[in-house]
Amino acid sequence: MRIHHISIGLVLVFLGATFTEFAHGEKVHVKIVQRQNNETGYSGFVPSHNYSTANANVNCNSYGNNVSCTGNGNSSGYTTPSRVISYNVTGATFSLLLPDGRIAVVNCVSKYAPRGDYVNRRSCRMPIVDEIDVEFKGDKAKLFWPVSLDGKKLESETYKVLGILDNK
């Protein structure tokens, strides 16, 4: 029997944020920024990540053979430092960078189908690619990733959402 224990630490505060920006059951394209996997227990951390945006304005005018251009630009961004967090889990854990900059921490423990023999168990399927699609439903996250050359054949696995980290 596996014990799946999650304790919330001082540094990590699960903000009670929801996926309100994402429609229930909508697939969202995410990037895996941290992977952990162990059949015994472990604690983890979420790595740092950077976000930046830039925009520019250029105005050009021509008078005969003369062209005159003026422009300006702005850029902004932030870096979220690595965070030591206090969660104790077994199985596979991923930190997923969401489109809005937040990080979803998801976990999957070995699957067991009770048949009275305790043998019918399999490890969670884990994507080996860094960019995947995820369908969020409540506290579940179903991960999808391509496993064929043409990208049409997909593999999937359902993970439990441990928490959502704010992007600031």
N, C-alpha and C positions, 0 to 999 in steps of 0.2 A: 504494500500500500504506500503510495506517495503522499507526502504532506506538502501542500502548496501554500506557503506562508508568505504574506506580503506585509512588511512593516513600513510605515511612512516615516522617513527621517527628517531631521531638522533642515537640511539643505534643500531637499526636494519637497515641494508642496504641491500636491495634486490639487489644482485650482478649482476643481468642479466644473471646468470648462467642458462644453459639449461640442459636438460636431454640427452645430446649427447651420454653419455655412454649407455643409454638405447634405444634400437630400438623403433621406433614409434609404439605404440600399444603393446609392449612387457610387460608381467606381471612381476613385481618386488616384491620380498618378503621384507616387511618392518615391523618395530615395532612401535606401537603407544607409544610415550613417554609423551604426554600431551593431555588431553581431556578438552574441554570447551563446554558448551551448555547453551543458554539462549535465550528466545524469545524477550527480550528487548535488548538493546545494551550492549556491554562489551568491555574492552580492555584486553590484555593478556600479558603473558610472555612465553618464551620458557625455559624449565628446563635445568639444566646442564646434561651433559652426558660424559662418559669416554670411551676411546678407548685404547686398548693396544695390542701389538703383542709380541711374544717371539719365539725364535728359538734356537736350540742347535745342537751341533756337538759332536759326541762321536766316537772315534776310539779305537778299541780293537784288540789286537794281542795275539795269544797263541803260546807258545813254550813248547811243551811237556805237562806237568801238570800245567804250569804257565800261567796265563792270566793277561795281562797288559792293562789297559784302561786309556785314557786321554780324556778330553772333555772341551768344553767351551760353553757359552751361552750368548745370547744377548736379551734384552727386551727393548721395547720403547713404548711410549704412550703419550697421551695428555688428558686433561680434558677441556671441553668447559664449562665455567661458565653459570649460569642462566643469561638470558638476558631479561631485561624489554623492551618490544617493544610497539610501538604505532600503533595499528590497532584497528579500531572500527567496530565491526561486530555484526550481530545477527545470531542465528541458532547454528549449530554445527561446531566446529573448532578442528582440530587434528594437532598435530605436529608429523610428520612421520620420523623416523630415517632411512635414505636410506643406502644401502649396502656400499657406499663410505664414510659414516660418515656425509654427509650433512643432513640437516633437511628440509623437505618440509612442509610448513604450508598450510593446505587446509581447506576450509569452504563450508558449505552447508546451504542455507536458505530454509525455508519452501517452498514446491512445490505448485504451484497454476495453475489450469487449468481454463482459462477464459471461463465461461459459462453464464456470466451476473448476477450471483447470489452471487458471492464472498464467497460461501460456500465450493466450491470444492478445499479444501486445505488439505495438509497432511504434517506432520513433516518429516524431512529427516531421513532415516534409518541410524542407527548408530551401528557399531560393538561393541559387549561387550567383545570380545577377544582382546588380545594385539598384536598378530602377524597376519598380513593380507597380501593379495596380492593387488597390485595396478597397473592399466594400465594407463599410462600417454599418453595423446594426446593433444598437444598444451598446453593451460592453464587449461585443464580438467584432473581430476584424478578420475578414476572409481575404487572404493574400492570393494573388494570381500572378503567374510569371510564365513566359514562353519557354517551351522545351523542344521546339522544332525549328529547323532552318528557316522556314517561311513565316514563323511567328504565329501560325494559326492554332497549333496545339498548345494548350495551356495546362499547367499543373496548378493545384490550389491546396490550401490548408487553412483551417480556422484557428485563430489565435484569440486569446483573451486580452482585452485592453487593461493594462495595469494603471495607466494614468496618462495625462496630457500635460506636457511642460510648456509653460508660456515662453514666448520668444524674446522676452526681455529680462 
